[in-house]
Amino acid sequence: MYRRLLININQVRNRFIHTHNTRLTLPSTKCKERESFAPVTRAPCTARPLGTSSISFSENKESSTSLSEDKGKTPEENEVNAEVNTDGQRNTEMNEGTDISNATLTSQLETEPEVKPEDSKQLEKTKSGKESLLELLGAMKVEVTTVRKIRPSKTPRTSERPDQEPMESTHSMFQRAAAEGSQQHGTLSSALVAAVSAAASTLPNRHQAESELLKQLRKHEAIPDTQRRADLGHIIANMKVGKRPNGRSNVRPTSQIRFDDDGKGYTQDRGITSELDGVRRRKSPFTSKRLNLFAAGAEQDTLSDLGPTLWDIDLANQIVQATNQMPRNGFEEMIQWTKEDKLWQYPINNEAGLEEEASVPFHEHVFLEKHLDESFPQQGPVRHFMELVITGLAKNHHLMVQQKKEHIDWFRDYFRQKEDVLKEAEA
Amino acid sequence: MASSCSQALKQHVCKSSTILRVHLQKSWPKRSFVLNSAADQQPAVSSPEEIVIPKKKTWSKEAVLQALASTVSRDPTASDYRLQDDPYLTPKTSSEFKLFSLSQESGKNAAKYFINTYPKYFQKDYAQPHIPCLMPETLEAQIEEVSEAALIERIHMRKVKAAVDLYDQLQQAGTPVSLDVTNQLLDLICFYGDSDPAQENVPEQRNEETEDVQDEPQTKKGRASKASDQLKAAWKENNNAERIFALLSEPNTHSYSALIRGMVKYGAYSKAFSTYTDLLNNRLKADVNTFNALITAAPEVKEKYNEKWELIVDLLKELAEQKIKPNLLTLNGVLKALRRCGTLGKSQAFPVLSEMKALSIDPSLASYNHLLGIFYKPGAPFLGQTDILQEVMNEVSGKSFTPQDPDDAQFFITAVRICLDTKDIEQAYSVHELLGVGENWRLLGNDLQQNIYYARFFSLLCMMENIDVMLKWYRDLVPSVYYPSSNIMRDLLQALDTDNRLDLIPQIWKDIKQLGHANRQKLVEDLLTLMAREKQDQEVQESFAECALDIKKMYDTGDRGKVIMSWTATSLSDVISVLLAAQRRQDAWEILKLFKTHNRVPSEELLNKFLTCVTESGEVNHAVELVQISAGFCLPETPKLIQRVQQEFQLSEQQKNILSDLEIQTFNSD
């Protein structure tokens, strides 16, 4: 995962340079889109520094979202806005079909909540690596947390990027590379390589980062488009699955950013206490080298075909036995009973246990005449009797519809058997 | 509540776009009013402002109760909730507590046994809606014919023998059994090691047939099977599992997995590895459970530390090759194995943990427990590794853990043991604080483990903390969660001594009596020595005297059946000095007589002290009698006592005679 994030960082970086003159802080759309439509996007962006890039982009594509909407204050409007945005994004994705690169992947990833804490954390960490990266990451973080929010004022950015000049060149190179990229998938263009090396040069461990980046890019180039899209779906699915029960933000993913060196260059800027904490942590053995046996990204969901096996049940049992499951107060005991289904469930519902009846409409219960039509006489004492029966059944709330039908059927059978007697009496 | 909310959100979210989901979840943690359901807590992302109100919220069935339960905190003055049945029965000592909880459990089991044995009497279903768990379970197989359905039924009822027989019958009849069902059967056989599981609720009477045969061997058999459960009956050569496995034309991963896990569970470690080689030869992939089992078996098959570790690394590599994602149990298994790899463990433990985190597997408490176990071997001297616990506590503090591994429950005990060994009170506090976070209290484990934990925590407190803080903890924990042992009470007395708060002894004595330690001779003697050692204020001395008399009663009566304490010379003299210090000569006099009845010899010092006291009151008779007692024990001090009495008292003629007689006697005996 982290490699992808690394690439993400660099791409954002590139885009950043892109949009630098536009003062746009939120480069959340795909970088290739941006590149191919660079002249188009840039103009509105300069005009509206507050909008997110995705918003501005969708406006370009559809010109459906207006700025006034964008400025809306209520959460509902926000929501609408967000949906519009996603629609816009989707559309563009559809349009560009084959052009989806790993950049889209990563930008999609950005919007995933699961990745986000890590993302921002990680980004935060890399700050001290280099000044420029720090600045850029700060921007990233803001973007991540306020993707679809109207910010009351522009994010204060007192930034001066020392490596702005060289990056300008990479920008243009990257643009070219992107233009070519759609044609030639098999090999990496030299421009791309150059862009990567430029990006890598900002990182402390230059060569390693570069080679990693290139490897990653190549990997993505090799993937056919269809598979890529499946991959996207796959990743999203994985995101949903990979939900952490415990607050993930507490977990310090320090080991995950070990991609460039011993991790000494990184600190967290969260007050003095955490600074001190960080000092301690830097020496912490928890950030030591890992075994490097497993590829971090390789996710293979273990398929459980037949539900829990005996072993799983036993494991659960062992865990229960090992831990203290005694209730500490009356409410906890009630929770236990609820779990065992011994207690009426809260919130109280007087239809509990009648789930199968929930789908049956009331008129099935009340209007039972239709069941009388076929085999009962149209008039006479039997008819009269049966009408009384269905009236009674209609008012009976203890029986299910099926039982009511059975009741009527019983009478039907009964009268059929006694047909002779009835005829005799009537005739 | 948080769980229900997040569930509602999940449903909501599936319909809406992914982006919207980010939105909702981001805003959510701000609104989780109740944080007790740690399992469902969202990552706390800080995004203020926005609150998205969902259109419909589905509550989980426990949400309301969880919210209510979170409002109740522990009451240190009340006993545990499950003991509150009847105030009369509320246990006050640890043995009573044991009795209470055991009888509660066995009552439940007895009820279950009767319901299951006589299901025909328990058919009336009062509950509306129906409550399945209150109805008798069916323990007899319903399907009689020989079919796959019957086999499945027997597998579900965990009847190993019956299932195997049925499988054989099916094979003989030529009916094919599907691979899934066979795998389930293999699971069952391997899990129970090819013998019927001992029925949990009915330890004695298995079924009527064996009961009819003979009573004697039957009970023996019951015991034997229980013992063998603990010893883990060994894996037998060519047992049913292997036989059925051999019958399979195309065993799949599941079949191999079942077999290997069974072999590992029942100690056939090398066989498990050869089965694994078979699996590889058949070009099948193993599953993560198989690897977990093999990793646990790895330290058993190799002798040397580095060989063990290499084997584990090889297994992990194969795991990676087969593109299987390891789970928490895999890595906990590796750490556990590392505990048996000597010094290698120390170098490899942290890389394993880092690997774990790189795979975004959150370590559970068991992982940390193994880590602590690697670095702090019990009994061994620790060589400047105090910071490992510090590091671990930095990692875990403030987190709420959910039970994921059976070893999770060991963490707190290990941590507090290390604190006790290193005398690190601050760390112990942070461990205790961690215990209070979220649902972590569940991970403290069963009653026994709780007791060990509190005993260690408490003795550390006695050792390191000043008396006021310690007493605060004492009042908080005893006896609502912890019944201290007599050793801990002695530690407490020592703490009182070091902080010069001996005036609290009478209170502590009351607690000791309530906790049922009043018949522990060593403890009582310590208590008496402490009281007798120094002279206290009048008031305190008075209460000491009361206390001493109370203790004397304990010696006299000796609770029915319990061990009666016997007076020793020191304890008697301690009681006397306490009483004398409180000017209770009459009581002291009574005690003095006990020396004779219990054949103990008073010390000279005591007699001198007594005499001084008698002198103050001027009771001549007592003085003479004291000399007589002293002479009775043939103490070398007697002549001096006689001298003192002759000098300090106005003696009558008769008394003078008695004394001179005694003088002659002692002179002669010398």
Interface residues (C-beta under 8 A of the other chain):
Chain A: M1 P75 N78 E79 A82 E83 N85 T86 Q89 T111 E112 P113 E114 K116 P117 T145 T146 V147 R148 K149 I236 G242 R244 P245 N246 G247 R248 S249 N250 V251 R252 P253 S255 Q256 R258 D277 R280 R281 S284 P285 F286 T287 S288 K289 R290 L291 N292 L293 F294 A295 A296 A298 E299 Q300 D301 T302 L306 T309 L310 W311 D314 L315 Q318 I319 V320 Q321 A322 T323 N324 Q325 M326 P327 R328 N329 G330 F331 E332 E333 M334 I335 T338 K339 E340 D341 K342 Q345 Y346 P347 A352 G353 L354
Chain B: S16 S17 T18 I19 L20 R21 V22 H23 Q25 K26 P29 A38 A39 D40 Q41 Q42 P43 A44 V45 S46 S47 E49 E50 I51 V52 I53 W59 K61 E62 A63 V64 L65 Q66 L68 A69 V72 R74 D80 Y81 R82 Q128 P129 H130 I131 P132 C133 L134 R158 D180 Q184 D187 L188 F191 R261 D287 V288 N289 V313 L316 K317 L319 A320 K323 I324 K325 P326 N327 L329 Q348 F350 P351 V352 L353 S354 E355 K357 A358 L359 S360 D362 I388 E391 N394 E395 G398 K399 S400 F401 T402 P403 Q404 D405 P406 D407 D408 A409 W441 R442 L443 L444 G445 N446 Q450
